């Protein structure tokens, strides 16, 4: 069982930056692929980014490619999402996710965090 806790959300102006963090506990963090999703009211949760267990491969939704960067520190059991050039449409609750493969974490993650709110103002 893996527990995931996100932090780093907040209010930022358009064009600004935020870094989200996700702390993992329980389980062997280094075996999990990790990901980020986001959700706005009335919409389905959508994939944002993923990183393989060894950080060799990264994946991004087209909407964030070139602006967001995912990374991980297996020694600290942390995964990060650096978000630059934020847009109003990036406003959402952001969720950390874990899975046994990148395919799984990008589609049906095994574990979820509780989410952190990101609000981008114009």
Contact map, one row per residue, 1 for C-alpha under 8 A:
11100000000000000000000001100000000000000000000000000000000000000000000000000000000000000000000000000000000000000000000000
11110000000000000000000111100000000000000000000000000000000000000000000000000000000000000000000000000000000000100000000000
11111000000000000000000111000000000000000000000000000000000000000000000000000000000000000000000000000000000000111000000000
01111100000000000000011110000000000000000000000000000000000000000000000000000000000000000000000110000000000000111100000000
00111110000000000000011100000000000000000000000000000000000000000000000000000000000000000000000100000000000000001110000000
00011111000000000001111000000000000000000000000000000000000000000000000000000000000000000000001100000000000000001111000000
00001111100000000001110000000000000000000000000000000000000000000000000000000000000000000000000000000000000000000001000000
00000111110000000111100000000000000000000000000000000000000000000000000000000000000000000000000000000000000000000001000000
00000011111000000111000000000000000000000000000000000000000000000000000000000000000000000000000000000000000000000001111000
00000001111100000100000000000000000000000000000000000000000000000000000000000000000000000000000000000000000000000000111000
00000000111110000000000000000000000000000000000000000000000000000000000000000000000000000000000000000000000000000000011110
00000000011111011100000000000000000000000000000000000000000000000000000000000000000000000000000000000000000000000000011110
00000000001111110000000000000000000000000000000000000000000000000000000000000000000001000000000000000000000000000000000111
00000000000111110000000000000000000000000000000000000000000000000000000000000000000011110000000000000000000000000000000111
00000000000011111000000000000000000000000000000000000000000000000000000000000000000111100000000000000000000000000000000000
00000000000111111100000000000000000000000000000000000000000000000000000000000000000111000000000000000000000000000000000000
00000000000100111110000000000000000000000000000000000000000000000000000000000000011111000000000000000000000000000000000000
00000001110100011111000000000000000000000000000000000000000000000000000000000000011100000000000000000000000000000000000000
00000001100000001111100000000000000000000000000000000000000000000000000000000001111000000000000000000000000000000000000000
00000111100000000111110000000000000000000000000000000000000000000000000000000001111000000000000000000000000000000000000000
00000111000000000011111000000000000000000000000000000000000000000000000000000111100000000000000000000000000000000000000000
00011110000000000001111100000000000000000000000000000000000000000000000000000111000000000000000100000000000000000000000000
00011100000000000000111110000000000000000000000000000000000000000000000000001110000000000000000000000000000000000000000000
01111000000000000000011111001000000000000000000000000000000000000000000000001100000000000000000000000000000000000000000000
01110000000000000000001111101000000000000000000000000000000000000000000000001000000000000000000000000000000000000000000000
11100000000000000000000111111000000000000000000000000000000000000000000000000000000000000000000000000000000000000000000000
11000000000000000000000011111000000000000000000000000000000000000000000000000000000000000000000000000000000000000000000000
00000000000000000000000001111111000000000000000000000000000000000000000000000000000000000000000000000000000000000000000000
00000000000000000000000111111111000000000000000000000000000000000000000001001000000000000000000000000000000000000000000000
00000000000000000000000000011111100000000000000000001100000000000000000001001000000000000000000000000000000000000000000000
00000000000000000000000000011111100000000000000000001100000000000000000000000000000000000000000000010000000000000000000000
00000000000000000000000000011111110000000000000000011000000000000000000000000000000000000000000001111000000000000000000000
00000000000000000000000000000111111000000000000001111000000000000000000000000000000000000000000001111100100000000000000000
00000000000000000000000000000001111100000000000001111000000000000000000000000010000000000000000111100100100000000000000000
00000000000000000000000000000000111110000000001111100000000000000000000000000000000000000000000111000000110000000000000000
00000000000000000000000000000000011111000000001111000000000000000000000000000000100000000000011110000000000000000000000000
00000000000000000000000000000000001111100000111110000000000000000000000000000000000000000000011110000000000000000000000000
00000000000000000000000000000000000111110000111100000000000000000000000000000000000000000001111000000000000000000000000000
00000000000000000000000000000000000011111011110000000000000000000000000000000000000000000001110000000000000000000000000000
00000000000000000000000000000000000001111111100000000000000000000000000000000000000000000011100000000000000000000000000000
00000000000000000000000000000000000000111110000000000000000000000000000000000000000000000000000000000000000000000000000000
00000000000000000000000000000000000000011111000000000000000000000000000000000000000000000000000000000000000000000000000000
00000000000000000000000000000000000000111111100000000000000000000000000000000000000000000000000000000000000000000000000000
00000000000000000000000000000000000000110111110000000000000000000000000000000000000000000000000000000000000000000000000000
00000000000000000000000000000000000011110011111000000000000000000000000000000000000000000000000000000000000000000000000000
00000000000000000000000000000000000011100001111100000000000000000000000000000000000000000000000000000000000000000000000000
00000000000000000000000000000000001111000000111110000000000010000000000000000000000000000000000000000000011000000000000000
00000000000000000000000000000000001111000000011111000000000110010000000000000000000000000000000000000000000000000000000000
00000000000000000000000000000000001110000000001111100000011110000000010000000000000000000000000000000000010000000000000000
00000000000000000000000000000000111100000000000111110000011100000000010000000000000000000000000000000100110000000000000000
00000000000000000000000000000000111000000000000011111011111000000000011100000000000000000000000000000100000000000000000000
00000000000000000000000000000001110000000000000001111111110000000000000000000000000000000000000000001100000000000000000000
00000000000000000000000000000111110000000000000000111111000000000000000000000000000000000000000000001000000000000000000000
00000000000000000000000000000110000000000000000000011111100000000000000000000000000000000000000000000000000000000000000000
00000000000000000000000000000000000000000000000000111111110000000000001100000000000000000000000000000000000000000000000000
00000000000000000000000000000000000000000000000000111111110000000000000000000000000000000000000000000000000000000000000000
00000000000000000000000000000000000000000000000000110111111000000000000000000000000000000000000000000000000000000000000000
00000000000000000000000000000000000000000000000011110011111100000000010000000000000000000000000000000000000000000000000000
00000000000000000000000000000000000000000000000011100000111110000000000000000000000000000000000000000000000000000000000000
00000000000000000000000000000000000000000000000111000000011111011001000000000000000000000000000000000000000000000000000000
00000000000000000000000000000000000000000000001110000000001111111000000000000000000000000000000000000000000000000000000000
00000000000000000000000000000000000000000000000000000000000111111000000000000000000000000000000000000000000000000000000000
00000000000000000000000000000000000000000000000000000000000011111000000000000000000000000000000000000000000000000000000000
00000000000000000000000000000000000000000000000100000000000111111111000000000000000000000000000000000000000000000000000000
00000000000000000000000000000000000000000000000000000000000111111111000000000000000000000000000000000000000000000000000000
00000000000000000000000000000000000000000000000000000000000000011111100000000000000000000000000000000000000000000000000000
00000000000000000000000000000000000000000000000000000000000000011111100000000000001111000000000000000000000000000000000000
00000000000000000000000000000000000000000000000000000000000100011111110000000000111100000000000000000000000000000000000000
00000000000000000000000000000000000000000000000000000000000000000111111000000000111000000000000000000000000000000000000000
00000000000000000000000000000000000000000000000011100000010000000001111100000011110000000000000000000000000000000000000000
00000000000000000000000000000000000000000000000000100010000000000000111110000011100000000000000000000000000000000000000000
00000000000000000000000000000000000000000000000000100010000000000000011111001111000000000000000000000000000000000000000000
00000000000000000000000000000000000000000000000000000000000000000000001111111110000000000000000000000000000000000000000000
00000000000000000000000000001100000000000000000000000000000000000000000111111100000000000000000000000000000000000000000000
00000000000000000000000000000000000000000000000000000000000000000000000011111100000000000000000000000000000000000000000000
00000000000000000000000000000000000000000000000000000000000000000000000011111100000000000000000000000000000000000000000000
00000000000000000000001110001100000000000000000000000000000000000000000111111110000000000000000000000000000000000000000000
00000000000000000000111100000000000000000000000000000000000000000000000111111111000000000000000000000000000000000000000000
00000000000000000000111000000000010000000000000000000000000000000000011110001111100000000000000000000000000000000000000000
00000000000000000011110000000000000000000000000000000000000000000000011100000111110000000000000000000000000000000000000000
00000000000000000011100000000000000100000000000000000000000000000001111000000011111000000000000000000000000000000000000000
00000000000000001111000000000000000000000000000000000000000000000001110000000001111100000000000000000000000000000000000000
00000000000000001111000000000000000000000000000000000000000000000011100000000000111111000000000000000000000000000000000000
00000000000000111100000000000000000000000000000000000000000000000011000000000000011111000000000000000000000000000000000000
00000000000001111000000000000000000000000000000000000000000000000010000000000000001111100000000000000000000000000000000000
00000000000011111000000000000000000000000000000000000000000000000010000000000000001111110100000000000000000000000000000100
00000000000001100000000000000000000000000000000000000000000000000000000000000000000011111110000000000000000000000000000111
00000000000001000000000000000000000000000000000000000000000000000000000000000000000001111110000000000000000000000000001111
00000000000000000000000000000000000000000000000000000000000000000000000000000000000000111110000000000000000000000000000100
00000000000000000000000000000000000000000000000000000000000000000000000000000000000001111111000000000000000000000000011100
00000000000000000000000000000000000000010000000000000000000000000000000000000000000000111111100000000000000000000000111100
00000000000000000000000000000000000001110000000000000000000000000000000000000000000000000111110000000000000000000000111000
00000000000000000000000000000000000001110000000000000000000000000000000000000000000000000011111000000000000000000011110000
00000000000000000000000000000000000111100000000000000000000000000000000000000000000000000001111100000000000000000011110000
00000100000000000000000000000000000111000000000000000000000000000000000000000000000000000000111110000000000000011111000000
00011100000000000000010000000000011110000000000000000000000000000000000000000000000000000000011111000000000000011110000000
00010000000000000000000000000000011110000000000000000000000000000000000000000000000000000000001111100000100011111000000000
00000000000000000000000000000001111000000000000000000000000000000000000000000000000000000000000111110000100011110000000000
00000000000000000000000000000001110000000000000000000000000000000000000000000000000000000000000011111101100111100000000000
00000000000000000000000000000011100000000000000000000000000000000000000000000000000000000000000001111101100001000000000000
00000000000000000000000000000001100000000000000000011000000000000000000000000000000000000000000000111111100000000000000000
00000000000000000000000000000000110000000000000001110000000000000000000000000000000000000000000000111111110000000000000000
00000000000000000000000000000000000000000000000000000000000000000000000000000000000000000000000000001111111000000000000000
00000000000000000000000000000000000000000000000000000000000000000000000000000000000000000000000000111111111111000000000000
00000000000000000000000000000000111000000000000001000000000000000000000000000000000000000000000011111111111111000000000000
00000000000000000000000000000000001000000000001011000000000000000000000000000000000000000000000000000111111110000000000000
00000000000000000000000000000000000000000000001000000000000000000000000000000000000000000000000000000011111110000000000000
00000000000000000000000000000000000000000000000000000000000000000000000000000000000000000000000000100001111111000000000000
00000000000000000000000000000000000000000000000000000000000000000000000000000000000000000000000011100001111111110000000000
00000000000000000000000000000000000000000000000000000000000000000000000000000000000000000000000011110001100111110000000000
01110000000000000000000000000000000000000000000000000000000000000000000000000000000000000000000011100000000011111000000000
00110000000000000000000000000000000000000000000000000000000000000000000000000000000000000000001111000000000011111100000000
00111100000000000000000000000000000000000000000000000000000000000000000000000000000000000000001110000000000000111110000000
00011100000000000000000000000000000000000000000000000000000000000000000000000000000000000000001100000000000000011111000000
00001100000000000000000000000000000000000000000000000000000000000000000000000000000000000000111100000000000000001111100000
00000111100000000000000000000000000000000000000000000000000000000000000000000000000000000000111000000000000000000111110000
00000000110000000000000000000000000000000000000000000000000000000000000000000000000000000011110000000000000000000011111000
00000000111100000000000000000000000000000000000000000000000000000000000000000000000000000111110000000000000000000001111100
00000000111100000000000000000000000000000000000000000000000000000000000000000000000000010111000000000000000000000000111110
00000000001111000000000000000000000000000000000000000000000000000000000000000000000001111110000000000000000000000000011111
00000000001111000000000000000000000000000000000000000000000000000000000000000000000000110000000000000000000000000000001111
00000000000011000000000000000000000000000000000000000000000000000000000000000000000000110000000000000000000000000000000111
